[in-house]
Amino acid sequence: MKLRKGGIADSGSILQSSSFYKIVGTPSVLLLALLFMVPLLFILTKAFVGEDKTFTLSRVFLLAKDPYTWRILRFTLFQAFISTVVSILIALPGAYLLANYTFLGKKLIKAISVIPFVLPSILVVLGFVIFYGNSGLLNQLLMALFKLEEPPLKILYTFKAVIAAHAFYNFPIALALISTFWEQLPSRYNDAAMTLGAKKLTIFRTITLPRLIPPILSASTLIFLFCFSSFAILLVLGGGPRFTTLEVEIYRRARMLLDLEGAASLSLLSIVVNIILVGVYIWTQRLVAHQEEIELIDQKRLIRREKSVLIKILIFIYLAFSSLFVLGPLGGIVYRSFTAPVSRGGKVGFTLRWYKELFGSSQVSSSIMGVAASALLLSFVIAFLASFVGLVFSTLLSSRLRNQKGRYSLSLELFAMLPMAVSSVIIGLGYLLISNWLNPSHLGSRALVVLAHVVIISPFVLRTVLPEYRKISFSYTQASLTLGANVRQTFWFVELPLLRSALITAFAFGFALSIGELNATLTLADSSLVTLPIIIYRLIGSYNFAGACALGTILILICAVVFFVSELAKRGEIK
């Protein structure tokens, strides 16, 4: 194929008209559609097809008339709203500091804010139990310092614990989105207001805050979506039916009551709400993009102001708070995994006992802890396969989305992101219904888990690869085509090597998400399929917190290695 005159623009038109990207992207589109739509079809069948194989609305109407359904929905929305507000309030001071000041510890706050992104939800639950529990490390410290006989903090298995865990898990989203937008805002309006004598608080309230509304709304919508679909935190920290949400109730009906029809009907309600939230999120994203177009015209670099004593105090308080809030539970997990009572007086000492029991090298190994080695291997295999398949699908789909323009491309991108609008519990339910229909073999049931993980992680992998793919200048394509390469050779030998760092990061991110995935796996898997998060969940349920912490420490180490590798890839240090 020869390059026409016109340079880069024409090379772009060549790519758009090339059939290669349509062909290479089509299998990914079809397979992802199959893996996502078929489980939803099974759910719809369970909800709308009666025992006589005819269409019926009776189950949906019965569910709509049940006051319990609306009580669960109200609580689900309420806890998501409160969690979102608390997350935004925690993030705003940090976003202000990151956007306006250079200080010692800034990189620490950024690093801390990334941790929850690669942290499985079951570790959040375990960390809160170990650190904030009635007998947790924080209460032990406070009781020793102030000579108290009763633990001063009693938040575990309460509404406060749910909100705190959600805030811990989600405030980094708001911190990253708001601070990134804030530090790009030109300071000319603030400078003009200061010249006219306005005070800093007045400037923030009347000038800065209104310009931050779009990113705040965008972060709030995304956090609300995640909190609405939260499962593990409510399942464990909720402590009972009082704090049941839609996702927990779907799991309870499907796995405990064996009411698959009721679970499927509830899933429809959850899907409708999630689709509405995704639509609102897309709208807020457009607000952010529109605000950026307005603000970043004639942009100049934000001047870093000198830090006053008050700002220094605020920086110290936020550093201490974020370190304690985020690192405290994680540090508690690691500390508890290496300690055990050494005397009747309650003194503890260093031990490897829990790790020995985990891997069956102790005579007192329990039946749950003795399968840790096989669960570790199975989790690795599932995560590797799911990440590899998800990466291949997302890369090929990204190539089509980058090089095929128009409304069709936009619709295709939105369709590829649809799994984010369906909770992993519902995806697990869909694959459970498929499993009941197929009655697969031992290997087949594990294959279904892998496919469910592919559906869950693919949107996140796609969002990692696609933006970097779109950053590749068409000048590289122009040079490749000018030198005689065809479009296929350009894809394999030019574009993919330029995407190496993004591909490594996407694979690492998908691997971390998959190896820590609990929701769909717990809903789908039978008792014979045991992964690391499932063992941790069972150990917490049996109050074997020491064993759970040992396994949790291994999971933390895996996530840390994954995060370290992805950071090296971003810096280009991995060749």
Order of alpha helices (4+ residues) and beta strands (2+ residues): alpha-alpha-alpha-alpha-alpha-alpha-alpha-alpha-alpha-alpha-alpha-alpha-alpha-alpha-alpha-alpha-beta-beta-alpha-alpha-alpha-alpha-alpha-alpha-alpha-alpha-alpha-alpha-alpha
